[in-house]
């Protein structure tokens, strides 16, 4: 009986250790994903700003352009 209880406790301790390792790995992965998302958001904001600058620079949009002579 005592050996059975000790074996069960050992099994539970092993499972907890594995779960703690998994949780730490998932936490690190989530942190890396968050960093990637933040970098992508910054890049998107820069591109949006560049597009606004191009539009404001006097370049006509495609809808405003006159059609080519062959139309």
MODELLER restraints for C-alpha pairs under 7 A, 6 or more apart:
rsr = mdl.restraints
at = mdl.atoms
